[in-house]
Amino acid sequence: MEEIDEAFNWLILILGTLAATLIQSIHLYPLPWELTLKVQIQFLILLFVPLIVLVISWLSSHLAQNSEVRIVLKSFSWIYALLLLLVDLIFFLSVILQYHLSGTLLVVVLLWVPSLIYLASIRRRYILIFPNSKFLNSNKTQVFFCIIVTLMLTLQLIFTAPLTP
């Protein structure tokens, strides 16, 4: 197995642990309303549905026969996982600061950090593994792909975030 795939496997393990820990400390999250069972279920959906999407995309990347499909799925998984890590860290920081950070300018700026990490580091590793990939070698395609994945996760989080009861 490639080192980069092994690193991703560790990242999924860390994300699962973080999500499980965060859901156990949901009562510490600064909410403007009472924490009800409905809100707790909404937080479960917010934290675990993206993990399910991530696991399915990563496993699909290992099962795909077409190398371009495999590369796209691996790239998607990396960006998505880094975004989830950022969201979990923002959630954790909100608990520590006792301030609801989502929607702030800091979060909007930080949302693009995973794409920069992917473009600067992970993509380069995959180019060495898949040197003939049209997907990896196109800068425009890569930037557009990062924008799409970031917007997709952002919309997913907006629509699954806990709503006022």
N, CA, C and O of each residue as an XYZ file, in Angstrom:
660
protein
N       0.847     -1.182      0.000
C       0.000      0.000      0.000
C       0.894      1.248      0.000
O       1.923      1.289      0.674
N       0.489      2.237     -0.751
C       1.226      3.489     -0.816
C       1.163      4.196      0.544
O       0.188      4.067      1.284
N       2.232      4.948      0.851
C       2.264      5.684      2.112
C       1.104      6.673      2.221
O       0.546      6.868      3.300
N       0.751      7.288      1.112
C      -0.320      8.282      1.142
C      -1.664      7.627      1.464
O      -2.499      8.237      2.131
N      -1.880      6.412      1.006
C      -3.102      5.689      1.351
C      -3.104      5.297      2.825
O      -4.139      5.345      3.489
N      -1.963      4.921      3.315
C      -1.842      4.582      4.731
C      -2.107      5.814      5.594
O      -2.763      5.714      6.631
N      -1.608      6.960      5.180
C      -1.869      8.211      5.908
C      -3.363      8.523      5.919
O      -3.901      8.988      6.924
N      -4.021      8.267      4.803
C      -5.455      8.520      4.738
C      -6.211      7.585      5.671
O      -7.157      8.010      6.334
N      -5.816      6.337      5.733
C      -6.465      5.394      6.647
C      -6.373      5.888      8.092
O      -7.331      5.766      8.855
N      -5.219      6.444      8.464
C      -5.054      7.014      9.797
C      -5.952      8.236      9.979
O      -6.514      8.446     11.054
N      -6.082      9.034      8.932
C      -6.938     10.215      9.003
C      -8.393      9.816      9.247
O      -9.080     10.459     10.040
N      -8.869      8.776      8.583
C     -10.242      8.299      8.812
C     -10.408      7.821     10.254
O     -11.434      8.085     10.880
N      -9.416      7.126     10.776
C      -9.473      6.670     12.169
C      -9.559      7.869     13.115
O     -10.347      7.860     14.061
N      -8.758      8.890     12.862
C      -8.773     10.093     13.696
C     -10.114     10.815     13.586
O     -10.656     11.275     14.591
N     -10.651     10.916     12.368
C     -11.942     11.581     12.180
C     -13.063     10.849     12.916
O     -13.928     11.479     13.524
N     -13.044      9.539     12.859
C     -14.054      8.762     13.578
C     -13.964      8.966     15.078
O     -14.982      9.092     15.758
N     -12.752      8.997     15.585
C     -12.540      9.219     17.017
C     -12.992     10.615     17.418
O     -13.641     10.796     18.448
N     -12.644     11.603     16.593
C     -13.069     12.979     16.875
C     -14.585     13.106     16.876
O     -15.156     13.721     17.777
N     -15.239     12.532     15.876
C     -16.697     12.609     15.790
C     -17.343     11.957     17.009
O     -18.291     12.500     17.577
N     -16.839     10.810     17.406
C     -17.392     10.118     18.579
C     -17.182     10.945     19.849
O     -18.069     11.014     20.701
N     -16.030     11.559     19.972
C     -15.742     12.398     21.138
C     -16.625     13.642     21.147
O     -17.161     14.026     22.187
N     -16.771     14.262     19.986
C     -17.579     15.479     19.910
C     -19.051     15.202     20.220
O     -19.716     16.016     20.862
N     -19.545     14.085     19.776
C     -20.953     13.791     20.027
C     -21.186     13.530     21.522
O     -22.282     13.763     22.033
N     -20.162     13.050     22.208
C     -20.285     12.831     23.649
C     -20.241     14.141     24.433
O     -20.710     14.203     25.569
N     -19.669     15.201     23.816
C     -19.569     16.485     24.513
C     -20.500     17.535     23.919
O     -20.263     18.735     24.061
N     -21.555     17.083     23.255
C     -22.490     17.992     22.594
C     -23.132     18.960     23.584
O     -23.464     20.089     23.226
N     -23.304     18.521     24.813
C     -23.931     19.379     25.821
C     -23.070     20.605     26.150
O     -23.567     21.564     26.741
N     -21.792     20.581     25.776
C     -20.897     21.712     26.014
C     -20.915     22.738     24.885
O     -20.373     23.834     25.028
N     -21.538     22.381     23.763
C     -21.542     23.265     22.598
C     -22.428     24.485     22.875
O     -23.537     24.341     23.389
N     -21.940     25.690     22.532
C     -22.716     26.903     22.827
C     -23.925     27.063     21.895
O     -23.795     27.571     20.782
N     -25.067     26.635     22.349
C     -26.298     26.741     21.567
C     -27.166     27.874     22.114
O     -27.224     28.078     23.326
N     -27.838     28.608     21.230
C     -28.725     29.679     21.703
C     -30.072     29.150     22.186
O     -30.940     29.933     22.573
N     -30.257     27.826     22.167
C     -31.504     27.228     22.607
C     -31.187     25.972     23.406
O     -30.039     25.535     23.483
N     -32.222     25.410     23.993
C     -32.063     24.222     24.837
C     -31.685     23.002     23.993
O     -32.160     22.832     22.870
N     -30.836     22.176     24.549
C     -30.408     20.949     23.874
C     -31.474     19.870     24.073
O     -31.591     19.287     25.151
N     -32.242     19.619     23.023
C     -33.302     18.617     23.087
C     -32.844     17.355     22.363
O     -31.776     17.328     21.750
N     -33.658     16.323     22.444
C     -33.348     15.077     21.745
C     -33.280     15.306     20.233
O     -32.424     14.742     19.552
N     -34.189     16.138     19.715
C     -34.198     16.437     18.283
C     -32.885     17.094     17.855
O     -32.335     16.744     16.811
N     -32.382     18.033     18.640
C     -31.120     18.711     18.332
C     -29.960     17.723     18.423
O     -29.046     17.777     17.600
N     -29.977     16.835     19.393
C     -28.925     15.823     19.520
C     -28.898     14.918     18.295
O     -27.823     14.566     17.810
N     -30.063     14.539     17.793
C     -30.128     13.707     16.587
C     -29.598     14.479     15.384
O     -28.911     13.912     14.534
N     -29.915     15.770     15.309
C     -29.397     16.596     14.217
C     -27.870     16.675     14.273
O     -27.215     16.652     13.230
N     -27.299     16.766     15.469
C     -25.840     16.761     15.598
C     -25.256     15.411     15.194
O     -24.188     15.359     14.583
N     -25.940     14.326     15.525
C     -25.483     13.003     15.079
C     -25.418     12.945     13.555
O     -24.438     12.467     12.984
N     -26.469     13.436     12.906
C     -26.499     13.462     11.442
C     -25.363     14.330     10.911
O     -24.680     13.951      9.960
N     -25.162     15.490     11.526
C     -24.117     16.421     11.106
C     -22.726     15.800     11.200
O     -21.877     16.042     10.342
N     -22.492     15.006     12.230
C     -21.154     14.452     12.440
C     -20.917     13.122     11.734
O     -19.794     12.846     11.312
N     -21.953     12.290     11.595
C     -21.713     10.945     11.091
C     -22.062     10.718      9.623
O     -21.443      9.865      8.986
N     -23.016     11.437      9.066
C     -23.329     11.266      7.647
C     -22.122     11.579      6.765
O     -21.844     10.824      5.833
N     -21.389     12.676      7.029
C     -20.193     12.921      6.213
C     -19.144     11.805      6.332
O     -18.437     11.510      5.368
N     -19.048     11.194      7.505
C     -18.115     10.064      7.648
C     -18.538      8.885      6.789
O     -17.693      8.192      6.223
N     -19.817      8.656      6.691
C     -20.314      7.561      5.853
C     -20.009      7.842      4.384
O     -19.573      6.953      3.653
N     -20.239      9.077      3.961
C     -19.906      9.474      2.583
C     -18.419      9.280      2.332
O     -18.019      8.784      1.279
N     -17.613      9.668      3.292
C     -16.157      9.540      3.163
C     -15.723      8.080      3.044
O     -14.907      7.741      2.186
N     -16.251      7.241      3.879
C     -15.880      5.821      3.845
C     -16.304      5.186      2.521
O     -15.555      4.401      1.938
N     -17.500      5.524      2.048
C     -17.974      4.965      0.776
C     -17.093      5.430     -0.378
O     -16.745      4.630     -1.247
N     -16.726      6.713     -0.402
C     -15.881      7.207     -1.503
C     -14.487      6.580     -1.445
O     -13.916      6.246     -2.484
N     -13.939      6.418     -0.250
C     -12.597      5.839     -0.136
C     -12.597      4.357     -0.517
O     -11.710      3.899     -1.238
N     -13.569      3.629     -0.043
C     -13.650      2.211     -0.409
C     -13.899      2.053     -1.904
O     -13.351      1.147     -2.532
N     -14.716      2.922     -2.474
C     -14.964      2.882     -3.918
C     -13.689      3.153     -4.704
O     -13.491      2.593     -5.782
N     -12.833      4.001     -4.175
C     -11.569      4.287     -4.869
C     -10.670      3.050     -4.926
O      -9.877      2.896     -5.855
N     -10.794      2.190     -3.951
C     -10.011      0.953     -3.961
C     -10.638     -0.121     -4.839
O      -9.948     -1.023     -5.313
N     -11.934     -0.024     -5.052
C     -12.622     -1.023     -5.864
C     -12.732     -0.644     -7.339
O     -12.991     -1.503     -8.182
N     -12.540      0.617     -7.649
C     -12.687      1.089     -9.032
C     -11.620      0.462     -9.934
O     -10.449      0.380     -9.565
N     -12.043      0.028    -11.108
C     -11.121     -0.587    -12.066
C     -10.439      0.475    -12.926
O      -9.267      0.331    -13.273
N     -11.155      1.528    -13.266
C     -10.629      2.599    -14.098
C      -9.724      3.499    -13.245
O     -10.146      3.983    -12.195
N      -8.488      3.723    -13.694
C      -7.538      4.496    -12.891
C      -7.946      5.958    -12.745
O      -7.682      6.555    -11.701
N      -8.577      6.552    -13.749
C      -9.017      7.945    -13.633
C     -10.128      8.074    -12.593
O     -10.143      9.027    -11.814
N     -11.050      7.125    -12.580
C     -12.110      7.129    -11.572
C     -11.488      6.954    -10.190
O     -11.886      7.628     -9.240
N     -10.533      6.069    -10.078
C      -9.839      5.828     -8.814
C      -9.169      7.112     -8.315
O      -9.248      7.436     -7.130
N      -8.517      7.831     -9.213
C      -7.817      9.065     -8.844
C      -8.813     10.131     -8.385
O      -8.581     10.817     -7.389
N      -9.913     10.265     -9.112
C     -10.927     11.254     -8.740
C     -11.500     10.926     -7.359
O     -11.661     11.820     -6.528
N     -11.806      9.663     -7.114
C     -12.365      9.264     -5.816
C     -11.364      9.470     -4.688
O     -11.736      9.926     -3.606
N     -10.103      9.140     -4.926
C      -9.073      9.363     -3.901
C      -8.900     10.858     -3.624
O      -8.775     11.270     -2.471
N      -8.893     11.660     -4.681
C      -8.740     13.107     -4.515
C      -9.934     13.691     -3.764
O      -9.773     14.499     -2.849
N     -11.138     13.268     -4.168
C     -12.349     13.702     -3.471
C     -12.258     13.339     -1.992
O     -12.550     14.164     -1.126
N     -11.856     12.114     -1.708
C     -11.792     11.640     -0.327
C     -10.824     12.472      0.500
O     -11.114     12.810      1.648
N      -9.688     12.799     -0.070
C      -8.705     13.596      0.662
C      -9.229     14.990      0.974
O      -9.143     15.442      2.116
N      -9.763     15.667     -0.015
C     -10.276     17.025      0.223
C     -11.423     16.980      1.230
O     -11.476     17.785      2.159
N     -12.325     16.048      1.041
C     -13.484     15.885      1.914
C     -13.042     15.592      3.351
O     -13.580     16.166      4.297
N     -12.072     14.709      3.507
C     -11.583     14.358      4.849
C     -10.901     15.544      5.524
O     -11.086     15.774      6.719
N     -10.119     16.289      4.764
C      -9.462     17.462      5.344
C     -10.495     18.521      5.744
O     -10.340     19.196      6.762
N     -11.532     18.657      4.945
C     -12.614     19.582      5.304
C     -13.326     19.114      6.570
O     -13.651     19.926      7.437
N     -13.571     17.806      6.680
C     -14.211     17.283      7.888
C     -13.340     17.500      9.116
O     -13.842     17.831     10.190
N     -12.045     17.315      8.957
C     -11.128     17.564     10.066
C     -11.219     19.027     10.496
O     -11.267     19.323     11.690
N     -11.241     19.929      9.536
C     -11.364     21.352      9.846
C     -12.687     21.641     10.565
O     -12.705     22.368     11.558
N     -13.781     21.080     10.074
C     -15.092     21.295     10.701
C     -15.081     20.764     12.134
O     -15.595     21.421     13.040
N     -14.509     19.598     12.344
C     -14.431     19.043     13.700
C     -13.589     19.932     14.615
O     -13.930     20.132     15.781
N     -12.495     20.460     14.085
C     -11.646     21.345     14.894
C     -12.360     22.660     15.213
O     -12.210     23.193     16.313
N     -13.128     23.179     14.268
C     -13.908     24.393     14.526
C     -14.979     24.112     15.576
O     -15.215     24.924     16.470
N     -15.622     22.953     15.458
C     -16.620     22.537     16.446
C     -15.970     22.465     17.828
O     -16.521     22.973     18.805
N     -14.802     21.836     17.907
C     -14.078     21.695     19.172
C     -13.676     23.066     19.716
O     -13.795     23.323     20.914
N     -13.202     23.941     18.835
C     -12.813     25.293     19.245
C     -14.026     26.072     19.761
O     -13.903     26.854     20.703
N     -15.189     25.863     19.154
C     -16.418     26.513     19.627
C     -16.762     26.068     21.048
O     -17.228     26.863     21.865
N     -16.528     24.792     21.328
C     -16.779     24.280     22.674
C     -15.824     24.923     23.664
O     -16.235     25.332     24.750
N     -14.557     25.016     23.299
C     -13.558     25.593     24.210
C     -13.814     27.076     24.451
O     -13.775     27.542     25.590
N     -14.077     27.816     23.373
C     -14.287     29.265     23.491
C     -15.693     29.630     23.961
O     -15.953     30.772     24.339
N     -16.601     28.643     23.934
C     -18.009     28.876     24.250
C     -18.586     29.980     23.381
O     -19.313     30.857     23.848
N     -18.237     29.909     22.100
C     -18.712     30.870     21.115
C     -19.009     30.132     19.823
O     -18.185     29.348     19.353
N     -20.161     30.370     19.252
C     -20.578     29.707     18.013
C     -19.799     30.307     16.836
O     -20.100     31.419     16.402
N     -18.795     29.577     16.314
C     -17.907     30.105     15.280
C     -18.420     29.946     13.853
O     -17.969     30.665     12.961
N     -19.340     29.033     13.617
C     -19.764     28.786     12.237
C     -20.376     30.047     11.634
O     -21.131     30.769     12.286
N     -20.032     30.289     10.378
C     -20.522     31.460      9.674
C     -19.673     32.702      9.858
O     -19.949     33.731      9.241
N     -18.649     32.629     10.691
C     -17.779     33.785     10.881
C     -16.781     33.882      9.727
O     -16.575     32.919      8.989
N     -16.176     35.039      9.585
C     -15.201     35.265      8.519
C     -14.017     34.300      8.658
O     -13.491     33.817      7.655
N     -13.604     34.021      9.884
C     -12.507     33.078     10.117
C     -12.814     31.718      9.505
O     -11.956     31.121      8.855
N     -14.012     31.231      9.707
C     -14.400     29.915      9.178
C     -14.456     29.950      7.657
O     -14.014     29.005      7.003
N     -14.991     31.023      7.087
C     -15.069     31.144      5.634
C     -13.669     31.101      5.013
O     -13.466     30.466      3.978
N     -12.728     31.763      5.634
C     -11.339     31.755      5.133
C     -10.711     30.380      5.332
O     -10.050     29.865      4.430
N     -10.909     29.790      6.489
C     -10.316     28.484      6.792
C     -10.856     27.361      5.916
O     -10.186     26.345      5.730
N     -12.065     27.534      5.375
C     -12.650     26.492      4.528
C     -11.798     26.187      3.297
O     -11.921     25.108      2.717
N     -10.953     27.105      2.898
C     -10.137     26.904      1.693
C      -8.764     26.314      2.007
O      -8.019     25.967      1.090
N      -8.420     26.197      3.293
C      -7.122     25.616      3.673
C      -6.993     24.156      3.238
O      -5.935     23.788      2.728
N      -8.013     23.299      3.412
C      -7.882     21.918      2.939
C      -7.577     21.806      1.442
O      -6.803     20.944      1.028
N      -8.181     22.669      0.641
C      -7.897     22.649     -0.801
C      -6.444     23.018     -1.070
O      -5.799     22.425     -1.935
N      -5.935     23.984     -0.337
C      -4.531     24.379     -0.510
C      -3.588     23.251     -0.092
O      -2.567     23.016     -0.739
N      -3.930     22.562      0.981
C      -3.110     21.422      1.417
C      -3.137     20.329      0.352
O      -2.105     19.751      0.013
N      -4.332     20.057     -0.169
C      -4.457     19.040     -1.216
C      -3.621     19.419     -2.440
O      -2.847     18.605     -2.942
N      -3.778     20.655     -2.918
C      -3.075     21.078     -4.135
C      -1.562     21.122     -3.944
O      -0.811     20.780     -4.857
N      -1.117     21.539     -2.773
C       0.319     21.697     -2.542
C       1.036     20.405     -2.166
O       2.234     20.263     -2.412
N       0.313     19.471     -1.575
C       1.000     18.283     -1.051
C       0.460     16.964     -1.608
O       1.196     16.198     -2.230
N      -0.793     16.715     -1.387
C      -1.371     15.415     -1.720
C      -1.405     15.188     -3.222
O      -1.062     14.106     -3.699
N      -1.815     16.196     -3.962
C      -1.856     16.080     -5.428
C      -0.468     15.746     -5.980
O      -0.339     14.934     -6.896
N       0.545     16.362     -5.431
C       1.921     16.089     -5.899
C       2.317     14.636     -5.664
O       2.996     14.032     -6.494
N       1.898     14.085     -4.551
C       2.196     12.669     -4.279
C       1.473     11.768     -5.270
O       2.037     10.783     -5.746
N       0.223     12.106     -5.581
C      -0.535     11.303     -6.535
C      -0.005     11.452     -7.961
O      -0.089     10.511     -8.751
N       0.530     12.602     -8.294
C       1.126     12.775     -9.627
C       2.320     11.831     -9.793
O       2.555     11.309    -10.884
N       3.071     11.614     -8.716
C       4.195     10.673     -8.782
C       3.702      9.236     -8.961
O       4.351      8.436     -9.635
N       2.565      8.913     -8.364
C       2.015      7.561     -8.466
C       1.305      7.356     -9.799
O       1.405      6.288    -10.402
N       0.582      8.387    -10.260
C      -0.178      8.327    -11.516
C       0.304      9.434    -12.461
O      -0.411     10.416    -12.660
N       1.481      9.299    -13.038
C       2.056     10.391    -13.848
C       1.277     10.712    -15.129
O       1.389     11.831    -15.630
N       0.509      9.797    -15.665
C      -0.213     10.020    -16.923
C      -1.653     10.490    -16.724
O      -2.421     10.534    -17.685
N      -2.021     10.834    -15.522
C      -3.400     11.221    -15.239
C      -3.700     12.610    -15.799
O      -3.029     13.587    -15.467
N      -4.716     12.679    -16.651
C      -5.161     13.973    -17.182
C      -5.795     14.803    -16.065
O      -5.628     16.022    -16.011
N      -6.507     14.143    -15.197
C      -7.175     14.826    -14.093
C      -6.166     15.528    -13.179
O      -6.347     16.698    -12.841
N      -5.116     14.825    -12.782
C      -4.130     15.397    -11.865
C      -3.238     16.449    -12.524
O      -2.767     17.365    -11.851
N      -3.005     16.331    -13.808
C      -2.085     17.232    -14.491
C      -2.738     18.529    -14.978
O      -2.040     19.406    -15.486
N      -4.024     18.666    -14.838
C      -4.721     19.884    -15.261
C      -4.950     20.800    -14.052
O      -5.741     20.477    -13.165
N      -4.265     21.924    -14.023
C      -4.404     22.864    -12.910
C      -5.824     23.416    -12.808
O      -6.381     23.522    -11.715
N      -6.404     23.766    -13.955
C      -7.761     24.313    -13.945
C      -8.762     23.293    -13.409
O      -9.632     23.631    -12.606
N      -8.638     22.076    -13.846
C      -9.541     21.017    -13.380
C      -9.383     20.812    -11.879
O     -10.374     20.638    -11.170
N      -8.158     20.830    -11.395
C      -7.910     20.617     -9.977
C      -8.507     21.730     -9.114
O      -9.118     21.458     -8.081
N      -8.330     22.971     -9.535
C      -8.884     24.093     -8.776
C     -10.412     24.031     -8.795
O     -11.055     24.216     -7.762
N     -10.985     23.773     -9.953
C     -12.439     23.655    -10.071
C     -12.956     22.511     -9.196
O     -13.983     22.644     -8.531
N     -12.247     21.403     -9.203
C     -12.614     20.242     -8.394
C     -12.610     20.601     -6.905
O     -13.537     20.247     -6.177
N     -11.579     21.296     -6.463
C     -11.498     21.715     -5.054
C     -12.654     22.636     -4.682
O     -13.225     22.516     -3.598
N     -12.998     23.552     -5.579
C     -14.118     24.464     -5.326
C     -15.424     23.678     -5.206
O     -16.222     23.927     -4.302
N     -15.635     22.735     -6.114
C     -16.869     21.933     -6.100
C     -16.981     21.116     -4.814
O     -18.041     21.087     -4.190
N     -15.899     20.456     -4.417
C     -15.948     19.616     -3.207
C     -16.176     20.486     -1.977
O     -16.958     20.119     -1.100
N     -15.509     21.624     -1.900
C     -15.675     22.525     -0.753
C     -17.104     23.049     -0.687
O     -17.708     23.075      0.386
N     -17.644     23.463     -1.816
C     -19.027     23.950     -1.834
C     -20.011     22.833     -1.501
O     -21.007     23.065     -0.816
N     -19.735     21.630     -1.981
C     -20.612     20.499     -1.707
C     -20.677     20.215     -0.206
O     -21.763     20.046      0.349
N     -19.519     20.165      0.448
C     -19.516     19.894      1.883
C     -20.143     21.056      2.646
O     -20.864     20.837      3.619
N     -19.883     22.270      2.221
C     -20.471     23.433      2.884
C     -21.996     23.374      2.823
O     -22.670     23.591      3.830
N     -22.531     23.082      1.652
C     -23.991     22.957      1.514
C     -24.526     21.798      2.345
O     -25.583     21.905      2.966
N     -23.794     20.695      2.353
C     -24.214     19.538      3.146
C     -24.281     19.915      4.626
O     -25.226     19.537      5.319
N     -23.300     20.648      5.106
C     -23.275     21.042      6.524
C     -24.393     22.047      6.824
O     -25.011     21.997      7.888
N     -24.644     22.947      5.891
C     -25.715     23.929      6.096
C     -27.053     23.221      6.215
O     -27.856     23.556      7.086
N     -27.302     22.245      5.350
C     -28.597     21.571      5.349
C     -28.752     20.523      6.450
O     -29.871     20.104      6.748
N     -27.645     20.095      7.056
C     -27.759     19.110      8.143
C     -27.479     19.720      9.513
O     -27.566     19.022     10.524
N     -27.148     20.999      9.564
C     -26.864     21.649     10.851
C     -28.127     21.702     11.697
O     -29.234     21.814     11.169
N     -27.957     21.623     13.004
C     -29.126     21.695     13.886
C     -29.881     23.004     13.693
O     -29.287     24.081     13.637
N     -31.191     22.890     13.594
C     -32.060     24.045     13.436
C     -32.717     24.369     14.777
O     -32.845     23.508     15.647
N     -33.118     25.590     14.918
C     -33.791     25.953     16.165
C     -35.077     25.144     16.300
O     -35.822     24.984     15.334
N     -35.327     24.644     17.484
C     -36.522     23.820     17.705
C     -37.814     24.615     17.579
O     -38.900     24.058     17.738
